[in-house]
Structures are given as C-alpha cells and as structure tokens.
C-alpha cells in the first residue's frame, strides 16, 4: 500500500505544473493583448485629435456683379399742395358748408364767422372817413378864399400859407381814414373762409358756435389753436424717399420708381423724379428725394405709406461675395482665401456698395480665388484646412461644392479627401 501511494504523487505534481504554465501563458497573452490594444486606441485617438484640429471650411468663388440693381425703400406720400386754413378774424363760427372729403373749387366758401365787434369797428372807420372828408372839404374852401385875398391888405401872406397847410393836413387825414376803412374791409372779407385752390377737404376742426381767434384758428380750453380746415390738391402726389448714400449714384432726372401701397395689393403706380435735396442727413446718411405720380383717379391719399421699387444699372465688372465671407479684424476688412496647398491666406479687401446679402469687392481678390464662406474668427494665416461641400438646404446657395462629396450626408465636419481640383475651382 505504501509503494502504490508514493507512485501517484509525482504524476499529480507534473499535472499541476502544466496547469500553472498554461495559466501563465494565457495571463501573459491577455496582458500583452491589452497593452497592444490600448496603444492602438491611443494611436487612433491621437490621429483623430490631430485630424479634428484641422478646420473644415466651405469655399466659394467670387461672382460677377449684377447687370441691374434693385432697391426697395419706404416712402411717404404727400399731396401736391396742402394748406391749413386759419381764421384771420376773431368771432364765432356762424356756419360751415364743406365737410371732410368734399371736393372744392378755388374761392369756394368753407365757413362763415360772425364778428359783431369787427362789424362795429368797420362802421366806425367809415364814419371817421366821412368826418375826415368833411373837414378836408371845409379846409379846401377856406384855403381857396384866403388865396383869393392874397396880395391885398386884408390878409397877410402868413395867414394864407397857414390855411393852405391846414388843407394839406386834412387831406392826409382823409388818406389815413381811407386806409383804415380798407383794412377793416379786408378783415370783413376774412369772415368767409374760402378754399385756396381746387382740391378736397381733408380735415374740418370747426363747428357752429366755436370761438375762433384772429390768426390762431380754433381756440381750445388750453388756449392752443389749430386750423379750422385743411385742403389738399391731390390731382398729383409727391412721394418723399430717403435714399442711402451707397445708392445715391442712381439719382438723376431719368430716375423712375414703381410705387405700391398696402390698400391696393398688386397694383403699381409709376413715379418720376422731381427733385433731390443734394445733401445727406448726418444722422441717417440718406438723401431726401422727391418723386411725382399722377393721381387722376384719386386712388392715392396724402400722408400714406408706400413702398418704392427702384431698378438701376449695375457694374458686372465688379466682383461680389456674400457678406458672411468678410472678416472684421484689427488689420481691417479681410477675406480668407485657400491656396493650392489648402492653407489659409488672409487678404485685405476694399468693399463697395452693399447689395443686401452680398457686397461688392473693389480690390483684393481675383475671379478665381477660393474664398472661405462664413469663416471662423479663429482662422490664422498659413493654417491647414480641409475643404467640405455645402450642406443641402442650408449653405449651398452661392457655393461651388465638390462632386466627390455625398450631398445626402452632413459634411460640415468631414474632410472631402485630397483629389484634384474640379473645373469649378473647388479642391476636394
């Protein structure tokens, strides 16, 4: 029994060493595999990080300027003539004859004013004139009689001269009284408020019994005065438009505009140039320009809002780019251009007229330069970039996308490869 038990011990010890050796090999393989896998992950992460550090940009090419420029501006419509009617005499409104919207002719009576005080003053002035005339006639008779005695011992030359001078004084008093009567007669004429020209009554602020003040119109409870009537001549209308300084070159006697108003959708009125202020407003940098439009059908009303559409010739020789391609830095206005090595080159540019979403570039770029659209503020001179295509429905307008980019994918953060440039100048 003892011999048999001793023979089993070495066999079991050899099997244990085998298990230990296999376990060590497996453990070493796991450790080595983990280290290798980690190094591979670190290498991939490093490569991905370095790749992500390179900016992705979309490029566009400068376009030629449009042959025509369009400009839509708000305008204010005013009557050809518009006059507020004030009272020139004090009194009470006796009757008004024309209400708002009434068509009137020049000289037609709008209202009458009852002025008993003025009537009494007018009567007194006429009486004073009669008195002055009677005195003048008596002075003339007396002067003639004294001249008849001139040269005799009955009167002296001094007395004759005094009577002649007295007649001249009375004549001057007659003239003064006549002018006084004329003044009151003119004021009596202002008892009737009349239309100054053919037109339409746009406002009536007077009612029967209202007290009106001379030269001040209707007097309110606060003592302020307003016009009694307002009359406008609307056979033609004036349209005032403030044109920005960038578009001042379109102003000329040949300038025309299409006028539209909210109350007549789809209808266009043709307006012609009338005058311009020839000076800019320092606050808005605009110049007030006046247009005129016929209004035979009386469709346009004074003080209404209008939209004025201008069409002016453009300059196709001047390149244009989107406003978003401009970079504002301390060095001035710049654009970011991608060279043949896909590196950023910052160039100073001189901009011209702002065309809305696009702007003219007078100097600094060429027609074949590849310009970064919507560049990041962090782009640096000489920085390496990847080119990507436009995102469908977002920024594809005006951009020249690479044909090798799948438009169905979001490529805003994906490189487009390193193939040769296409005919349109975009390098993938």
Secondary structure, 3 states (H helix, E strand, C coil): CHHHHHHHHHHHHHHHHHHHHHHHHHHHHHHHHHHHHHHHHHHHHHHHHHHHCCEEEEEEECEECCCEEEEEEEEEEEEEEEEEECCCCCEEEEEECCCCCCEECCCCEEEEEECHHHHHHHHHHHHHHHHHHHHHHHHHHHHHHHHHCCCCCCCCHHHHHHHHHHHHHHHHHHHHHHHHHHHHHHHHHCCEEECCCCEEEEEECCCCCCEEECCCEEECCCCCEECCEEEEEEEEEEEEEEEEHHHHHHCCCCCEEEEECCCCCCCCEEEEEEEECCCCCCCCCEEEEEEEEECCCCCCCCCEEEEEEEEEECCCCCEEEEHHHEEEECCEEEEEEECCCCEEEEEECEEEEECCCEEEEEECCCCCCEEEECCCCCCCCCCEEEECCCCCCCCCCCCCCCCCCCCCCCCCCCCCCCCCECCCCCEC
